[in-house]
Amino acid sequence: MSATAGPDRGGVPTSALLVATALLVVLAGCSALAGGGEPTPADTVTPAPVPELGSTDTPAPSTPRERLGAFPAISAGGTVNASGLYAAHVDYLSSHSYTLSWERRTAGGDGVITREYDRRIAVGADGRFLVRNEDGGTNLTLTYGDREGAYRRVVSPNGTAVSPVTMPVTGPAGQRYAEAVSFEVLMFVETGYDSVDVVTRDGRPYARIVSDHVPPAIPETYSAYAVHDFRATLWVAPEGYVRAVHYEFVLRNVDERIAVEWRYTYDRVGETTVDRPGWVPDAATDRRGTAAPSSTVTPSGTAGPPPTANPSPTPTADPARVPPETVANASDDG
């Protein structure tokens, strides 16, 4: 079954949309330390392989209206309440462990990947978390946190360094990383969607929301480009959390064509555990001998202010938001 109804537009708070838009602005320009390095086996967050939720999804034999209506914030007629879906997502994941895979790829017209953004975030039921940042061309950065504090380990060609870090006060880890998809859930659904149906993957039903509607924040952020071929898909688990999000679009101007792809996957929900790594110092020793630096660690694990630090959805002049001009060399025919 598919639905072509528009979303419930009355339930999304303006403040939440501003936060979601600000998150896109910050993420579009995320950067990390320069260099490279390899982790030890103990440093690696290794949840079970994440199943792809894509073209292999098969529609259920039938999609009675009551099947769609069984999903929180989705009516039997296929209408999605954006704020209700987001609230259900955050509420469920805030009280369960999970592993979040968070990826971005950009490529020029020749198909060569020019920028990568990779996060693997494990959140335990007890609030412990371990963030692994391994972006293309950067050092490996691991950030661990629990009730005693947070610590960062940077592996670079010059060696390995561990230091305490100050986390922004943005709520418990389970809530903080559940909110990573605030833009995708709130803005995508609120802007409009083309179909809502139920698909079955590995014997488990998911509500699938598909949209070709470009949220205004994307062309505003990439203001030097025209946005083409936008497509987003969200998969909602029966419990109400957004199991996966995938979206892509093409940026074009006179001289460039840049393909952008984002993917989020919440995996091992209720099954993820996080152990205190051996490289984390004893908290009492650390308090006696080391002062925490003034930088903070964002939910993505990189040094800098939290994503909600800039309340304005208006992008600033920051060329780092998109790949530099030299990386895309194809014409509009590319």
Secondary structure, DSSP 8 states (H G I E B T S, - for coil): -------BTTS--HHHHHHHHHHHHHHHT----BS-----GGG----S-----STT-EE-S---HHHHHTSTTB-TTS-BBHHHHHHHHHHHHHTS-EEEEEEEEEE-TT--EEEEEEEEEEE-TTS-EEEEE--TTB-EEEEEEETTEEEEEEEETTEEEEEEEB--SSS-HHHHHHGGGHIIIIIHHHH--SEEEEEEETTEEEEEEEE----THHHHHTTTSEEEEEEEEEEE-TTSSEEEEEEEEEEE-SS-EEEEEEEEEEESTTT------TTS--HHHHHHH----S-BB-TTSSBSS-GGG----S--S-GGGS--GGG----TT-
